[in-house]
Amino acid sequence: MKNKKYESTSVVERPSASILQATFAIVQKDLAAEFRSRELLSAMLVFSLLVILIFNFALELDIKTRQSVTAGVLWTTFAFAGTLGLNRSMAVEKDRGCMDGLLLAPVDRSAIYFGKAISNLAFMLIVEAIVLPVYSVLYNVNLFRFDLIGVILLGSIGYTAVGTLLAAMSVQTRTRDVLLPILLFPVVVPVLLSAVKASGGLLAGAEFSEILAPLNILLVYDVIFIAIAFMVFDYVVEE
């Protein structure tokens, strides 16, 4: 009886273990490939720095006004850089035939989604970690706050969760470079608006009760769309 019980338990645990192994294998593969070529991170980083520099010269304003537009400028930069990274990460998989190999692997396809989503999130966080100190120097604004970093993390999770799913859809088309922003931006409007409002409130020194609503929206959005992507990703990648 003990042997049978042990065998049944091991059989149940095996699928979850294989999904985790496949997920982290995809993440490791993406990170290793990117750190060798540095194509994706370089493009995202250069684009982000250019956007910040353009805003810096365009907004020749006083210090108070600069602080009031900080949240909008930051999330505009993160959104466009993130879209560039999402599009490029899926396009590389499709053009090199890697996506077909991943789909043929004997693992649950949700592992592919979570692996790509975690990789995209890692790339986005790396760019944000470089952008924040540059922005702080140019705009003379202190952005090294744990509460602000938490909001940026929540917004980035929601952005990459939806973006990875939609990038997997748009990469199958010829107009993927144009189609992804058209599909993505209307869907992530709640994330961007809530992140801008929460970030702006924190920088302005607002009470926690004033930013509680946008924080709740970010949390609920992340949970709901991660669950939706988990359920529908298998159908999205079917050809």
N, C-alpha and C positions, 0 to 999 in steps of 0.2 A: 504493500500500500504506500509506503514511504517513497519507493522508487517511482511508482506511477504518479504520485503527487508532485515529485520533483520534476519529472519529465513534462507534465502538463504545464507546470509553472514556467519552465525554461522555454517551452514552445510559445507561450503567451508573450514572454519578454523579448523574444528574438526579433519580431518585427519592429518594435520601438527602437531597439538597439541598432538595427540595420538602418533605420531612417536617420538616427542621429549620426551614425558613422558616415552615411552618404552625404548628409548635410555638411558636416565639417570637412569631408573630403572635397566637396565642391568649393567651399570657402577657401580651403588651403590652396586648391588649384588656381582659383581666381587671384588670390593675393600673390602667389608665387609668380604667376604669369605677368601680373601688373608691375611688380617690383623689378622684374627683368626688363620689361619694355618701357614702362613709365609713360605710356601713351595717354591713357585715360586720365590719370592724376595730373599730368602736365597740362592737358587741355582744360580740365576743370579749374585748376589753380590759376592759369594765365587768364582765363575768362573772368574768374572772380576778382582778381586783382585789377583787371581793366575796368570792370564795372565800378569798383570802389574808387578808383582814381577818377573816373569820369564824374561820379557823383561828388567827389571832393572838390573838383574844379567848378562843377556846375552850381553847387550849393555854397556860394560864398556868403555865408550867413553868420550871425552871431552865435555864441556858444549855446545859449538856451534853445535857439531854433534848431541847431544841429542835434542836440540831445532829443528833441521831440521827433525828429525824423529818423533817428538811429534804427529803430525797430523795422521801419518800412524798408530802409536801404539794405539792412542785413538780410531780411527774408526775401527781398527781390534778388539779391545776389545768390542766396542759397537755392532758391527755386530754379533759376535759369541754369546754374551750374549743375544742380541735381538732375535736371532734365537732360542736359548734355551727357552726363555720366550714365544715366539709365539707358538712353538710346544707344550709346556706344557699346556698353557692356553686352547688351543683347545682340547687337549687330555683329560683333566679333564672333559670338557663338554661332550665329546663323551662317555667316560668310565662310567660316572655316569648317563647317559641318560638325562642330562639336555638339550642337543642340540635338542633332539626330542621334549621336552616340549616347547622350545623356538620356534621351527618351527610350532608347533600346536597353538601357541598363535595368537589371532585375530588381529595382527598388521602387518604392512608392514615389509617384511624381511630385507629391507635396515636398519631398526632400529637395527636389530641384528648385522649387519656388523658394523655400526657406534658405537654401544655400545661396542663391542669387540675391535674395533680399538682404541677407546679412552682409554679403560682399559689397553690395551697393551702399548699404548703411555705413560700412567701414570706410569706403572711399569718401562718402559725403562728410563723415566726421573728421577725417584727416584734413580735408579742405577747410572745413570750418575751424579746426584747431589752428590753422595757419592764417586764416582770414581775420579772426578775432583780434590777435595782437596787432596786426597791420592796421586794422580799422581803429583800434584804440590809440595808436600813435598818430594817425592822420587826423582823426576827429577829436582827439583829446577827451575821450570818454572811457571810463573804467568799465570794461565788460567781463572782468574776471570775478564773477559772482556765481556761487553754487546754484542759487535759485534760477538765474538766467540760463546757466548751462543746462539745468534740468528741463526748462521749457524748450530750449533748442533741441535737446535729445528727444523729447516727446514729439515735437514737430517733425523732426527728421525721420523718426520711426514711421509715423503716419504717411509721410511723403514717399518714402521708399517702399512701404508696404503696398500702396496703391500703384505707384509708378512701376514696380517690377511686374505686376500683373498686366498692366496696360502695355508695357513695353514688349511683353511676350506676345500680345495680340498684334500690335502694330508692326513688329519685326517681320511678320509674314507678308507684308505688303510692299510694293515698290516705293510708295510715298511715306515710308516710315519716319523720315526726318521731320516731315510736316505733320503727319497724323498724330504722333505721340503728344506733342503740346496741345493739339486741339482736343484730344481725349482727356488728357491729364488735368489741365488747369481748371476746367469746370468742376471736376470731381474733388480736387484738393482745395477748393475755395474755403470750406470750413476750417481746414488745417491752417492755411495761411492767415485768414482773418483772426482766428483764435490765437495763433502764435504771435502775430503782430500786436494784438491787444494785450496779451499777457506780458510780452517782452517790454512793450511801451509802459505798461503800468509798473513793472518792477523798476525800470530805469527812472521813472518819475517819482518813485517812492510812495506808490499807492498802497492802501491797506490790502491785506491778504483777501479780505472778503470781496474786494472789487475785482480781483483777478481769479477768483474761485470758479466763476462760470466758464471763462475760456479754458481754464485748466481741465475742468470736467469734460468739456467738449473734446479736447485733445485726447483725453484718456478713453472716452467712449468711442471716438472715431478710430483710434488705434486698435482697440479690441474688436470692434465690429468688422473693420475691413481686413484685418488679418484673418479673422474667421471666414469671411466671404472668399478671400483669395485662396485659403486652404481648401475650401469646398469646390471652387469652380476652376482651379488651375488645370486640373486634368482635362477638362473640356476645352479650355482655351488653347492648349497646345496640340489638340487633335487636328490633324490635317484632313 
